[in-house]
Amino acid sequence: MSQSTESTTESNPFTKPGFIIAAALVVALIAAAVVIFLLPKGQENAQPAPAESSSAVRANPSASAAAGKSVCGLPAGTEKSLGSAPTSKWELVGRMATPTDPKTFGPGNTDESGFRSCFAQSPTGALYAAVNVAALGSSGSSEIVAKLADKLLVPGTGRDNAMREADTKPASPSATSIQVRGFLIKAYAPSESTVDLAFETNSGALAHLTLSMRWMDGDWKVMPADDGKTYNGPTQIRDLSGFILWSGV
């Protein structure tokens, strides 16, 4: 993603040490929204890559990825793709509209702090889980950030680095908000899923980013890279061509 020198220095608060785009997904999503907001309007914009077949998903990573009910008892689905927008109920999580179906797709668990987890092992469940992570990230709650890193990232070096980032760079509310505008399930298998989400900022800028999800311990978790980076992108887009339109507001 190219950007003028001026917009990457003084005009961008996220180039300062306390706001560098870092490992925790929460910080990354909000930073991404602000970076996109600051991009020059005339910049060439990328389009989403074509969907991959489910055969592109890596082999079953562990026995915990076997088909079955979620940790809170939501039934697994039999479908292998999602070619149209699901009919969804939406509720605000922070300032972001988020799909909810606690009896079918999730979240099946919501604790007293507002942390949401437990989604169905299906393409729709994976989609709901991905949006849920983004929405929780928009809350600006340090408690939620810590729970995201601890409970919704696949264990390993990447999660360890994300948790360190969450401890050293606590989340804080951002003036820029983001809303889901569309999606693609780029790859799906009961063990892993790749979800591409299109967002719009409150300035009207559009962008997309991709989350790699793994089914583990009865729920969908985000697979971070070893450096803790939990998404591919974000990349600004000109329009929503190629995405399945889907939004709560």
C-alpha positions as CSV (number, residue, x, y, z in Angstrom):
1,M,0.0,0.0,0.0
2,S,1.8,3.1,-1.2
3,Q,1.4,6.4,0.6
4,S,3.0,9.9,0.3
5,T,5.9,10.7,2.6
6,E,3.9,13.5,4.1
7,S,1.0,11.3,5.1
8,T,3.2,8.7,6.8
9,T,5.0,11.2,9.1
10,E,3.5,14.1,11.0
11,S,-0.1,13.7,9.7
12,N,-0.4,10.1,10.8
13,P,-0.5,9.6,14.6
14,F,0.0,5.9,14.2
15,T,3.6,6.4,13.1
16,K,4.4,7.5,16.7
17,P,5.9,4.9,19.0
18,G,2.7,4.4,21.1
19,F,0.6,3.8,18.0
20,I,2.7,1.7,15.6
21,I,0.6,-1.0,13.8
22,A,1.5,-3.9,16.0
23,A,0.7,-7.5,16.7
24,A,-2.5,-7.3,18.7
25,L,-5.5,-7.5,16.2
26,V,-7.3,-4.8,18.2
27,V,-4.6,-2.2,17.7
28,A,-4.1,-3.3,14.1
29,L,-7.7,-2.9,13.0
30,I,-8.1,0.5,14.4
31,A,-4.7,1.6,13.1
32,A,-5.7,0.3,9.7
33,A,-8.8,2.4,9.6
34,V,-6.9,5.5,10.4
35,V,-4.2,4.8,7.9
36,I,-6.8,4.2,5.2
37,F,-8.6,7.4,6.2
38,L,-5.3,9.3,5.6
39,L,-4.5,7.8,2.2
40,P,-4.6,10.2,-0.8
41,K,-7.9,10.1,-2.5
42,G,-6.4,9.7,-6.0
43,Q,-4.3,6.6,-5.1
44,E,-4.7,3.4,-7.2
45,N,-6.6,0.9,-5.2
46,A,-6.3,-2.9,-5.0
47,Q,-9.1,-5.4,-5.5
48,P,-9.7,-8.6,-3.5
49,A,-7.9,-11.7,-4.8
50,P,-10.2,-14.4,-6.3
51,A,-11.5,-17.0,-3.9
52,E,-9.4,-20.1,-3.4
53,S,-10.8,-23.6,-3.5
54,S,-11.1,-25.3,-0.1
55,S,-8.2,-27.6,-1.3
56,A,-5.9,-24.7,-0.7
57,V,-6.4,-24.9,3.0
58,R,-3.6,-26.6,4.8
59,A,-4.0,-30.1,6.0
60,N,-5.8,-30.9,9.3
61,P,-3.5,-29.2,11.9
62,S,-4.6,-31.2,14.9
63,A,-7.2,-33.7,16.2
64,S,-9.0,-30.8,17.9
65,A,-10.1,-29.7,14.4
66,A,-12.3,-32.7,14.0
67,A,-16.0,-32.0,13.1
68,G,-18.4,-31.6,16.0
69,K,-20.2,-29.3,18.2
70,S,-18.7,-26.1,19.4
71,V,-17.5,-25.6,23.0
72,C,-20.9,-24.2,23.9
73,G,-22.9,-26.8,22.0
74,L,-23.6,-25.0,18.7
75,P,-24.1,-27.6,16.0
76,A,-21.6,-28.0,13.1
77,G,-22.9,-27.2,9.7
78,T,-22.6,-29.4,6.6
79,E,-22.1,-26.7,4.0
80,K,-18.7,-26.1,2.5
81,S,-19.2,-22.6,1.0
82,L,-21.1,-19.4,1.5
83,G,-22.1,-17.8,-1.8
84,S,-24.7,-15.3,-0.5
85,A,-25.1,-13.0,2.5
86,P,-26.6,-14.7,5.5
87,T,-29.8,-13.3,6.9
88,S,-28.5,-11.8,10.2
89,K,-29.5,-10.0,13.3
90,W,-27.0,-7.3,14.3
91,E,-26.1,-5.6,17.5
92,L,-23.6,-2.9,18.4
93,V,-20.3,-4.1,19.9
94,G,-18.5,-0.9,20.8
95,R,-19.4,1.2,17.7
96,M,-19.4,-1.6,15.2
97,A,-22.5,-3.5,14.1
98,T,-21.9,-7.2,14.6
99,P,-23.9,-10.3,13.5
100,T,-25.4,-12.4,16.3
101,D,-27.3,-15.7,16.4
102,P,-26.5,-17.3,19.8
103,K,-28.5,-20.5,19.1
104,T,-27.1,-21.3,15.6
105,F,-23.9,-19.5,14.5
106,G,-22.8,-17.6,17.6
107,P,-21.6,-16.0,19.7
108,G,-22.8,-18.7,22.2
109,N,-21.0,-17.2,25.1
110,T,-20.9,-13.5,26.2
111,D,-19.3,-12.8,29.6
112,E,-19.9,-9.9,32.0
113,S,-17.2,-7.7,30.3
114,G,-18.8,-8.1,26.9
115,F,-16.3,-10.6,25.6
116,R,-17.9,-12.8,23.0
117,S,-16.8,-16.3,21.9
118,C,-18.0,-19.7,20.7
119,F,-19.1,-19.9,17.1
120,A,-20.4,-22.8,14.9
121,Q,-18.1,-24.9,12.8
122,S,-19.5,-23.8,9.5
123,P,-18.7,-21.1,6.9
124,T,-21.2,-18.8,8.5
125,G,-19.8,-19.5,11.9
126,A,-16.3,-18.7,10.7
127,L,-17.6,-15.4,9.1
128,Y,-19.4,-14.4,12.3
129,A,-16.3,-15.2,14.3
130,A,-14.1,-13.1,12.1
131,V,-16.4,-10.1,12.4
132,N,-16.7,-10.7,16.1
133,V,-12.9,-10.4,16.5
134,A,-12.9,-7.1,14.5
135,A,-15.8,-5.7,16.6
136,L,-14.2,-6.6,19.9
137,G,-11.1,-4.9,18.6
138,S,-13.0,-1.7,18.1
139,S,-14.0,-1.4,21.8
140,G,-10.8,0.1,23.0
141,S,-11.0,-2.0,26.2
142,S,-7.7,-3.2,27.5
143,E,-9.5,-6.1,29.2
144,I,-11.0,-7.2,25.9
145,V,-7.6,-6.9,24.1
146,A,-6.0,-9.2,26.6
147,K,-8.8,-11.7,26.3
148,L,-8.6,-11.6,22.5
149,A,-4.9,-12.4,22.5
150,D,-5.3,-15.1,25.2
151,K,-8.5,-16.9,24.0
152,L,-9.0,-16.2,20.3
153,L,-5.5,-16.5,18.9
154,V,-4.0,-19.9,18.1
155,P,-1.3,-20.7,20.7
156,G,2.3,-20.3,19.6
157,T,5.0,-17.7,19.0
158,G,2.6,-15.4,17.2
159,R,0.2,-15.4,20.1
160,D,3.0,-14.8,22.6
161,N,4.1,-11.8,20.6
162,A,0.6,-10.5,20.3
163,M,0.1,-10.8,24.1
164,R,3.3,-8.9,24.7
165,E,2.1,-6.2,22.4
166,A,-1.3,-6.1,24.2
167,D,0.5,-5.6,27.5
168,T,2.9,-2.9,26.3
169,K,0.6,-1.0,24.0
170,P,-2.9,-1.0,25.6
171,A,-5.8,-0.4,23.4
172,S,-7.6,3.0,23.5
173,P,-10.7,4.3,21.8
174,S,-10.2,5.8,18.3
175,A,-12.0,8.7,16.6
176,T,-12.2,6.5,13.5
177,S,-14.8,3.8,13.4
178,I,-15.2,1.0,10.9
179,Q,-18.2,-1.0,9.7
180,V,-18.4,-4.2,7.7
181,R,-19.7,-3.8,4.2
182,G,-19.0,-7.2,2.6
183,F,-17.1,-10.5,2.7
184,L,-15.7,-13.4,0.9
185,I,-15.0,-16.9,2.3
186,K,-11.9,-17.4,0.3
187,A,-11.3,-20.9,1.5
188,Y,-13.2,-23.2,3.9
189,A,-12.6,-26.6,5.5
190,P,-13.9,-27.8,8.9
191,S,-10.3,-27.3,10.2
192,E,-9.4,-23.9,8.7
193,S,-11.1,-21.0,7.0
194,T,-9.9,-17.8,5.2
195,V,-12.2,-14.8,5.6
196,D,-11.8,-11.6,3.6
197,L,-13.7,-8.7,5.1
198,A,-14.5,-5.3,3.4
199,F,-14.8,-2.3,5.7
200,E,-15.8,1.3,5.4
201,T,-14.5,4.0,7.8
202,N,-16.7,6.8,9.0
203,S,-14.9,9.0,6.4
204,G,-16.3,6.8,3.6
205,A,-12.9,5.1,2.7
206,L,-13.1,1.4,1.8
207,A,-10.5,-1.3,2.6
208,H,-10.3,-5.0,3.0
209,L,-8.2,-7.4,5.1
210,T,-8.0,-11.1,5.4
211,L,-8.1,-13.3,8.5
212,S,-6.9,-16.9,8.7
213,M,-9.1,-18.9,11.1
214,R,-8.4,-22.3,12.7
215,W,-11.0,-24.5,14.4
216,M,-9.4,-25.4,17.8
217,D,-10.9,-26.5,21.2
218,G,-14.4,-26.1,19.9
219,D,-14.2,-22.6,18.5
220,W,-12.7,-20.5,15.7
221,K,-9.4,-18.8,16.5
222,V,-7.2,-16.4,14.5
223,M,-3.9,-17.8,13.2
224,P,-1.2,-15.1,13.7
225,A,2.2,-15.0,12.0
226,D,5.2,-15.6,14.2
227,D,5.7,-11.8,14.5
228,G,2.2,-11.5,15.9
229,K,0.6,-10.0,12.9
230,T,-3.0,-11.3,12.7
231,Y,-4.2,-10.2,9.3
232,N,-3.2,-9.8,5.7
233,G,-3.7,-6.2,4.6
234,P,-5.3,-3.8,5.0
235,T,-5.5,-2.6,1.4
236,Q,-7.6,0.3,0.2
237,I,-10.2,-0.6,-2.4
238,R,-12.1,1.5,-4.9
239,D,-15.4,-0.1,-4.5
240,L,-17.0,-3.4,-3.3
241,S,-16.8,-5.2,-6.6
242,G,-16.0,-8.9,-5.9
243,F,-17.4,-8.9,-2.4
244,I,-20.7,-10.3,-1.2
245,L,-22.5,-7.2,0.2
246,W,-23.4,-7.6,3.8
247,S,-23.9,-4.9,6.5
248,G,-25.7,-4.2,9.7
249,V,-25.9,-0.4,9.3
